[in-house]
Amino acid sequence: MARFRVLSLSLSLLFVVQSVVSISFYLPVRSRKCLREEIHKDVLVTGEYEISEQPNTKTNLKITDSSGHILYVKEDATKGKFAFTTEDYDMFEVCFESKSPMGIGRVPDQQIAKVEKLKPLEVELRRLEDLSESIVNDFAYMKKREEEMRDTNESTNTRVLYFSIFSMCCLIGLATWQVFYLRRFFKAKKLIE
């Protein structure tokens, strides 16, 4: 039978409005479980974790971005908090790794203690509120990106306009020079007067 450890993780993503995600899961002994989340730039990410204690078992916590930069590390984690601010829009990974020496007996399953008890309607309302806040945040981010792209397009259009005017002036100047050169050439050869 598999050996399990219980992990309880609560992450708060603060971006204009606060969004809270609470996660609980079982982690088998000598295994690793990672949670991934895409987070926008300049977002304060705070988290609180609580890992049930197991004899002869240690759990390590590591938070990294997609480039492998380590944002938080805790060995033999049991309970704690972390916080960091994102520098870029990126995929962030929270990994828990359970380590135990070989040859120990069966480790009993641990139970998760619930922090709060909510009625099903309250749970659904909270989920819908988090979803609507996430949608509002995504729209605000898309509006900002649209403004940046519009500025880039206007700048590019202005550069293309100036380059086109410069090219036309060059072509008109070259055509005028060619007419005068050919006229002089034909006069020198006495083909025209």
N, C-alpha and C positions, 0 to 999 in steps of 0.2 A: 504494500500500500504506500502511496506517495506521502512524503512529509511536507507539511505546509507551514508557512509563516504568514501572518496577517499584516498587511500594510494599509495604513490610512493616510491619504495625502489630500491636502486642501490647497489649491492654488487660487490666488487672487490676481486678476489682470486688471490694472487700473489704466484706463484710457478714456478720457472725458467722463465716463461713468464707470462704476465699479461692476465687474463681472466676477462671480465666485463659482468655482467648480470644485466639488468635493468628490473624491474618488476613493473607493475601498476595494481591495482585492487580496487574494491569497497568492503568496509567493512560495513555490516549492523550494525545499532546501537544495543547495548547490545549483541554483538556476539564476537567471537574469531576466528582468522584465523592464521594458522601456516604454515611456509615454512620450509621444511627439505632438508638437503643436506649432503651427505657423503663427508668428506674432509680428505685428507691424513695428515700424521704427519708433523710437522714443517712448516705449511703453514700460511703465514700472511693473515688474513682475515680482510678486511676493508669494511665498508659500510657507505652509506649515505642515510638518509630517509627524506621524506617530507610528512607530513600528512595535508590534507586540514582542515581548522578550521571549527568547527560547534559550534553554541551556545549551551550551556548546555550539552556538550558532551566532555568526556575526553578519550584519547586513551593511553594505556600503552603498552610499548615495553619491551619484555624480550627475551634474548638469552641464551639458555642452551645447554648442551651436553646430551648424552644418559643416563649419570649417574645422571642427575638432577643438576649438578653444574651450578650455574648462572654466566655467563660470562659478561652480560651487562643488566642493568635494567634502564628504564626511565619511570617515571610516568608523565602523562599529556604531552606526547611527541608531538611535532609539527614539528620540524626540527632539524637535528643533524647528527653527525658522530660517528662511533664506530670502534674499531680495537682490534684484539687479535690474538695471535699465537697459533695454535693447538699444543697440547702436544702429542696426539695419533691420530691414524686413528679412526675416530668416526663419528657418525651421529649428526649433529648440527641442532638446531631448533630455528627459529626466529618467535616469536608469537606476534601478535597485538591483543589487547583486547579493545573493545569499551565499555565505560560505560556511562550511562546517567540516570538521575533520572526518575522515573516513572511519568506518567501523563503529560509529555510535549507534545506539538502538533507535527504535522508532521515536520520532519526535511528534507529540500529539498536536492535533490541529488547534489553532488559537481562534478565539471569537473576537469579532469586531464590536466594540462598544459604540453605540450610536450617540452622536453628540446632541441631536435634537430629534424630536418626533413631530412630524408634520402630517396633517390630514392629506389624503390623496389630492383633493382640490387645491390645497396650498402648494403642494409639490408641483402640480401641473401649472399653476399660475406663476410660480417662481421660474419654472423652465421656460414658459412663454415670455416672461419678462427678460430673462437672459438672452433668449433668441432675438427679441426685438431690439435690445441694446446692441447686440452683435451686428444686426442688420444696419442699424443707424450708424455704428462705427464704420462698417464697411462702406456705406454710402458717403460718409464724410471723407474717408480715405480716397475713394474713387473720384470725388469732386476735386480734391486737392491734386490728384494725379492728372485729371482732365485739364485743370488750370495750368499745370506745368507743361503739359503737352501742347496746349494752345499757345503758350508763350514761345515754346520752341518752334512751332509751325509758323507763327508770325515772324520770328527772327529769320527763319529759313526763307520765307517768302520775300522779305526785304532784301536779303543777300542775293537771291535769284534775280530780283528786279534790277538791282544795281549791276550785277554781272551781265544781264541781257543788254542794258543800256551801254555798258562799256564795250561789249562785243559788237553792237550795232555801230557805235562810233568808230571802232577799229575797221569794220568792213566798209563803211562809207569813206573813211580816210584812204584806205587801200584802193578802193575803186576809183576815187578821184586821182590819186597818184598814178594809177595805171592808165587812165585816160590821157593825162598830160604827158606821161612817158611815151606812150604809143604815138601821140600826135607829134612830139619832138622827133621820134624815130623816123616816122613816115616823111616828115619835112626834110630830115637830113638825107634820106634816100631819094628825095624829090619825087615821091609818089603822090603827095598832096601839096597844095599851096597854102 
